[in-house]
Amino acid sequence: LPVLAALIDEAPRCGKTTGTALRSAPTVALADLARSDGLHLYQPGVRSGRNGAAGGRSVPAVTGLDVAGGTGPSGTVFTGTPETDLGTIQRDDVLVTVVASDVVARVATEAQIGAVTGPEVSTVRVDPKVLDPWFAAGTLGRSGTGALARGSANTTGSMRIGGMRRLRVPVLPIAEQRRYGAAFRTLLAYE
């Protein structure tokens, strides 16, 4: 019992929200937000070439485990030509992967910005005027997305584009999203 009391004392204080509870809020599919330019979905691209091919290069890549652990890129991908645009990770990108049949979504860390995604990581690039990235990551990774992930993941652990497009986020005013996003960010820092 003293250990439990100590854990409670150490837990982050997120404060009580006064707005809509997430479980009772209406939701919208990422596909619908993409159609309205509220976000863009990027699937891991097929990397061309073989290691050692003329003009190719190896670049740092964020893996699914990097997303789950919030660490910098531990993988590499090879591009066949220097001109190939691999799409680098930007500030406030939400990186999504599937780990053990669960959707894991995290806002890109400073160490991940500028790297590319590995084959098992998808990117949700939000319009911050429409969708708070921390809110998106916190709600995409919540319980209830596991069944969708199991049916939508391929053998590399990334979600097929159809599965990504079906993921849903609650519809809340941006100010309320930011309050929830701040709470999700605080909880993640505690992990």
C-alpha contacts under 8 A as a table, 3 or more apart, distances in Angstrom:
res1	aa1	res2	aa2	distance
1	L	4	L	5.14
1	L	5	A	6.35
2	P	5	A	5.07
2	P	6	A	6.21
3	V	6	A	5.08
3	V	7	L	6.28
4	L	7	L	5.09
4	L	8	I	6.25
5	A	8	I	5.15
5	A	9	D	6.25
6	A	9	D	5.09
6	A	10	E	6.29
7	L	10	E	5.06
7	L	11	A	6.13
8	I	11	A	5.17
11	A	190	Y	7.47
12	P	186	T	6.78
12	P	187	L	6.67
12	P	190	Y	6.91
14	C	183	A	5.34
14	C	186	T	7.17
17	T	179	R	7.55
17	T	180	Y	7.81
19	G	176	E	6.83
20	T	24	S	7.10
20	T	25	A	6.38
20	T	172	L	7.57
21	A	24	S	5.57
21	A	25	A	6.34
22	L	25	A	5.21
22	L	170	P	6.51
25	A	170	P	5.70
25	A	171	V	6.31
25	A	172	L	7.21
26	P	170	P	5.64
26	P	171	V	5.58
27	T	168	R	5.96
27	T	169	V	5.30
27	T	170	P	4.08
27	T	171	V	5.21
28	V	32	D	6.65
28	V	33	L	7.28
28	V	168	R	5.25
28	V	169	V	5.59
28	V	170	P	6.32
28	V	171	V	6.43
29	A	32	D	5.38
29	A	33	L	6.69
29	A	165	R	6.45
29	A	166	R	5.37
29	A	167	L	5.56
29	A	168	R	4.21
29	A	169	V	6.53
30	L	33	L	5.04
30	L	34	A	6.05
30	L	39	L	7.75
30	L	164	M	7.16
30	L	165	R	4.96
30	L	166	R	6.20
30	L	167	L	5.83
30	L	168	R	5.84
30	L	169	V	7.28
31	A	34	A	5.02
31	A	35	R	6.23
31	A	165	R	4.48
31	A	166	R	6.47
32	D	35	R	5.10
32	D	36	S	6.44
33	L	36	S	5.18
33	L	37	D	6.20
33	L	38	G	4.89
33	L	39	L	5.93
34	A	37	D	4.99
34	A	38	G	5.63
34	A	39	L	4.93
34	A	40	H	5.48
34	A	41	L	7.16
35	R	38	G	7.57
36	S	39	L	7.87
37	D	40	H	6.95
37	D	127	D	7.60
38	G	126	V	6.16
38	G	127	D	5.23
38	G	130	V	5.73
38	G	131	L	6.97
39	L	124	V	6.68
39	L	125	R	5.40
39	L	126	V	4.16
39	L	127	D	5.48
39	L	131	L	7.89
40	H	124	V	5.86
40	H	125	R	5.09
40	H	126	V	6.47
41	L	122	S	7.48
41	L	123	T	5.87
41	L	124	V	4.84
41	L	125	R	6.42
41	L	164	M	7.95
41	L	165	R	7.96
42	Y	122	S	5.78
42	Y	123	T	4.95
42	Y	124	V	6.42
42	Y	125	R	7.83
43	Q	121	V	7.35
43	Q	122	S	4.78
43	Q	123	T	6.50
43	Q	160	R	7.86
43	Q	161	I	6.65
44	P	117	T	6.34
44	P	118	G	6.56
44	P	119	P	5.10
44	P	120	E	6.81
44	P	121	V	6.16
44	P	122	S	5.67
44	P	123	T	7.96
45	G	86	L	7.33
45	G	119	P	7.02
46	V	119	P	7.66
47	R	77	V	7.02
47	R	78	F	6.22
47	R	79	T	5.42
47	R	80	G	7.24
48	S	78	F	7.09
48	S	79	T	5.29
48	S	80	G	4.81
48	S	81	T	7.86
49	G	53	A	6.33
49	G	56	G	7.06
49	G	78	F	6.97
49	G	79	T	5.95
49	G	80	G	3.95
49	G	81	T	7.63
50	R	53	A	5.56
50	R	56	G	7.95
50	R	78	F	6.98
50	R	79	T	7.82
50	R	80	G	6.70
51	N	56	G	7.38
51	N	57	R	7.72
51	N	58	S	7.63
51	N	78	F	6.36
52	G	56	G	6.78
52	G	57	R	7.88
53	A	56	G	5.51
53	A	80	G	6.62
54	A	80	G	7.68
54	A	81	T	7.87
55	G	80	G	6.68
55	G	81	T	5.29
55	G	82	P	6.20
56	G	78	F	7.00
56	G	79	T	5.51
56	G	80	G	4.29
56	G	81	T	4.65
56	G	82	P	5.91
57	R	78	F	5.72
57	R	79	T	5.60
57	R	80	G	6.77
57	R	81	T	7.11
57	R	82	P	6.65
58	S	76	T	6.20
58	S	77	V	5.61
58	S	78	F	4.37
58	S	79	T	6.40
59	V	76	T	5.35
59	V	77	V	5.57
59	V	78	F	6.33
59	V	79	T	7.77
59	V	115	A	7.55
59	V	116	V	7.52
60	P	73	P	5.86
60	P	74	S	7.09
60	P	75	G	5.92
60	P	76	T	4.49
60	P	77	V	6.63
60	P	115	A	5.63
60	P	116	V	6.52
61	A	73	P	5.08
61	A	74	S	6.59
61	A	75	G	4.84
61	A	76	T	4.70
61	A	77	V	6.09
61	A	115	A	5.57
61	A	116	V	4.77
61	A	117	T	5.09
61	A	118	G	5.09
62	V	66	D	5.81
62	V	67	V	6.98
62	V	72	G	6.75
62	V	73	P	4.18
62	V	74	S	6.25
62	V	75	G	6.03
62	V	76	T	7.80
62	V	112	Q	6.68
62	V	115	A	6.72
62	V	116	V	6.25
62	V	117	T	4.88
62	V	118	G	5.31
62	V	121	V	7.44
63	T	66	D	5.02
63	T	67	V	6.44
63	T	73	P	6.66
63	T	74	S	6.71
63	T	75	G	6.05
63	T	117	T	6.69
63	T	118	G	5.08
63	T	119	P	7.53
63	T	120	E	6.56
63	T	121	V	6.44
64	G	67	V	5.10
64	G	68	A	6.30
64	G	96	V	7.93
64	G	97	T	5.54
64	G	98	V	7.20
64	G	99	V	7.20
64	G	118	G	7.53
64	G	120	E	5.89
64	G	121	V	5.80
64	G	157	G	7.70
65	L	68	A	4.98
65	L	69	G	5.95
65	L	99	V	7.83
66	D	69	G	5.10
66	D	70	G	5.58
66	D	71	T	4.88
66	D	72	G	6.29
66	D	73	P	6.36
66	D	74	S	6.89
67	V	70	G	5.15
67	V	71	T	6.76
67	V	95	L	6.66
67	V	96	V	7.43
67	V	97	T	7.31
67	V	104	V	7.49
67	V	105	A	7.41
67	V	106	R	6.40
67	V	108	A	7.76
67	V	121	V	7.97
68	A	99	V	7.88
68	A	104	V	6.29
68	A	105	A	7.68
68	A	106	R	7.37
70	G	106	R	7.58
70	G	108	A	7.74
70	G	109	T	6.47
71	T	109	T	7.37
71	T	111	A	6.79
71	T	112	Q	7.23
72	G	109	T	7.49
72	G	111	A	4.60
72	G	112	Q	4.94
73	P	76	T	7.79
73	P	111	A	7.36
73	P	112	Q	6.05
73	P	115	A	6.87
75	G	118	G	7.03
76	T	118	G	7.28
77	V	118	G	6.71
79	T	82	P	7.09
79	T	84	T	6.69
79	T	86	L	7.98
80	G	84	T	7.39
81	T	84	T	5.61
86	L	116	V	6.41
87	G	116	V	6.27
88	T	113	I	7.33
88	T	114	G	5.19
88	T	115	A	5.41
88	T	116	V	4.65
88	T	117	T	7.46
89	I	93	D	6.60
89	I	108	A	7.39
89	I	112	Q	6.85
89	I	113	I	4.98
89	I	114	G	5.16
89	I	115	A	5.68
89	I	116	V	5.70
89	I	117	T	7.18
89	I	123	T	7.96
90	Q	93	D	5.60
90	Q	108	A	7.46
90	Q	113	I	5.27
90	Q	114	G	6.33
91	R	108	A	6.51
91	R	109	T	7.83
91	R	110	E	7.65
91	R	113	I	6.13
92	D	107	V	5.81
92	D	108	A	6.15
92	D	125	R	7.31
92	D	126	V	7.59
92	D	133	P	5.89
93	D	107	V	5.74
93	D	108	A	5.61
93	D	123	T	6.47
93	D	124	V	5.92
93	D	125	R	4.87
93	D	126	V	6.85
93	D	133	P	6.99
94	V	105	A	6.40
94	V	106	R	5.49
94	V	107	V	4.39
94	V	108	A	6.00
94	V	123	T	5.72
94	V	124	V	4.96
94	V	125	R	6.30
94	V	126	V	7.73
94	V	133	P	6.34
94	V	134	W	7.99
94	V	136	A	7.49
94	V	137	A	6.09
95	L	105	A	5.55
95	L	106	R	5.41
95	L	107	V	6.11
95	L	108	A	6.29
95	L	121	V	6.43
95	L	122	S	5.79
95	L	123	T	4.73
95	L	124	V	6.35
95	L	137	A	7.99
96	V	103	V	6.90
96	V	104	V	5.67
96	V	105	A	4.41
96	V	106	R	6.71
96	V	121	V	5.64
96	V	122	S	5.10
96	V	123	T	6.11
96	V	124	V	7.45
96	V	158	S	7.96
97	T	103	V	5.92
97	T	104	V	5.36
97	T	105	A	6.60
97	T	120	E	6.15
97	T	121	V	4.93
97	T	122	S	6.38
97	T	157	G	6.65
97	T	158	S	5.44
97	T	159	M	6.84
98	V	101	S	5.83
98	V	102	D	5.35
98	V	103	V	4.66
98	V	104	V	5.85
98	V	120	E	7.73
98	V	149	A	6.65
98	V	153	A	6.97
98	V	157	G	5.28
98	V	158	S	5.89
98	V	159	M	6.88
99	V	102	D	5.32
99	V	103	V	6.54
99	V	104	V	6.70
99	V	157	G	6.83
101	S	146	G	5.82
101	S	147	A	7.68
101	S	149	A	5.90
101	S	150	R	5.21
101	S	153	A	7.99
102	D	141	G	7.80
102	D	145	T	6.88
102	D	146	G	4.54
102	D	147	A	7.94
102	D	149	A	6.16
102	D	150	R	7.49
103	V	140	L	7.19
103	V	141	G	5.40
103	V	142	R	7.91
103	V	145	T	6.18
103	V	146	G	6.00
103	V	149	A	6.05
104	V	140	L	7.57
104	V	141	G	5.04
105	A	137	A	4.87
105	A	138	G	7.06
105	A	140	L	6.14
105	A	141	G	5.13
106	R	134	W	7.67
106	R	137	A	5.17
106	R	138	G	7.50
106	R	141	G	7.98
107	V	133	P	6.54
107	V	134	W	6.33
107	V	137	A	6.27
108	A	111	A	7.98
108	A	112	Q	5.80
108	A	113	I	6.39
109	T	112	Q	5.16
109	T	113	I	6.43
110	E	113	I	5.39
112	Q	115	A	5.66
117	T	120	E	7.66
117	T	121	V	5.62
117	T	122	S	7.09
117	T	123	T	7.88
118	G	121	V	5.63
119	P	156	T	6.91
119	P	158	S	6.94
120	E	156	T	5.49
120	E	157	G	5.15
120	E	158	S	3.99
120	E	159	M	7.58
121	V	157	G	7.94
121	V	158	S	5.62
122	S	158	S	6.81
122	S	159	M	7.37
126	V	130	V	7.52
126	V	131	L	6.04
126	V	132	D	7.34
126	V	133	P	6.40
127	D	130	V	5.45
127	D	131	L	5.97
127	D	132	D	7.82
128	P	131	L	5.11
128	P	132	D	5.30
128	P	133	P	6.86
129	K	132	D	7.43
129	K	174	I	7.16
130	V	174	I	6.48
131	L	135	F	7.40
131	L	136	A	6.84
131	L	174	I	6.54
131	L	177	Q	7.29
132	D	135	F	5.21
132	D	136	A	6.15
132	D	174	I	6.88
132	D	177	Q	6.00
132	D	178	R	5.91
132	D	181	G	6.69
133	P	136	A	4.98
133	P	137	A	6.12
133	P	181	G	7.35
134	W	137	A	5.12
134	W	138	G	6.00
134	W	178	R	7.61
134	W	180	Y	7.97
134	W	181	G	4.43
134	W	182	A	6.99
134	W	184	F	6.55
134	W	185	R	6.36
135	F	138	G	5.11
135	F	139	T	6.07
135	F	177	Q	5.68
135	F	178	R	6.65
135	F	180	Y	5.95
135	F	181	G	4.00
135	F	182	A	7.77
135	F	184	F	6.90
136	A	139	T	5.33
136	A	140	L	5.87
136	A	169	V	6.63
136	A	181	G	7.69
137	A	140	L	5.24
137	A	141	G	6.10
138	G	141	G	5.50
138	G	142	R	6.39
138	G	181	G	7.01
138	G	184	F	5.66
139	T	142	R	5.19
139	T	169	V	6.07
139	T	170	P	7.53
140	L	145	T	7.12
140	L	167	L	7.02
140	L	168	R	6.98
140	L	169	V	6.48
141	G	145	T	6.97
142	R	145	T	6.62
143	S	146	G	6.68
144	G	147	A	6.68
144	G	148	L	7.89
145	T	148	L	5.34
145	T	149	A	6.18
145	T	167	L	7.30
146	G	149	A	4.93
146	G	150	R	6.18
147	A	150	R	5.22
147	A	151	G	6.52
148	L	151	G	5.33
148	L	152	S	6.06
148	L	163	G	6.83
148	L	167	L	7.67
149	A	152	S	5.00
149	A	153	A	5.65
149	A	159	M	6.80
149	A	163	G	7.07
150	R	153	A	5.83
151	G	163	G	7.77
152	S	159	M	5.38
152	S	160	R	5.61
152	S	162	G	7.36
152	S	163	G	4.89
152	S	164	M	7.91
153	A	156	T	7.73
153	A	157	G	5.63
153	A	158	S	5.46
153	A	159	M	4.24
153	A	160	R	5.93
153	A	163	G	7.58
154	N	157	G	5.59
154	N	158	S	5.88
154	N	159	M	6.19
154	N	160	R	6.54
155	T	158	S	7.60
159	M	162	G	7.92
159	M	163	G	5.88
159	M	164	M	6.09
160	R	163	G	5.30
160	R	164	M	6.39
161	I	164	M	5.02
161	I	165	R	6.06
162	G	165	R	5.14
162	G	166	R	6.37
163	G	166	R	5.20
163	G	167	L	6.59
164	M	167	L	5.45
172	L	176	E	6.25
172	L	177	Q	6.08
173	P	176	E	5.39
173	P	177	Q	6.27
174	I	177	Q	4.86
174	I	178	R	6.14
175	A	178	R	5.16
175	A	179	R	6.50
176	E	179	R	5.09
176	E	180	Y	6.36
177	Q	180	Y	5.15
177	Q	181	G	5.82
178	R	181	G	4.72
178	R	182	A	6.01
179	R	182	A	5.22
179	R	183	A	6.46
180	Y	183	A	5.04
180	Y	184	F	6.21
181	G	184	F	5.04
181	G	185	R	6.08
182	A	185	R	5.03
182	A	186	T	6.18
183	A	186	T	5.09
183	A	187	L	6.21
184	F	187	L	5.09
184	F	188	L	6.12
185	R	188	L	5.12
185	R	189	A	6.23
186	T	189	A	5.16
186	T	190	Y	6.43
187	L	190	Y	5.08
187	L	191	E	6.57
188	L	191	E	5.16
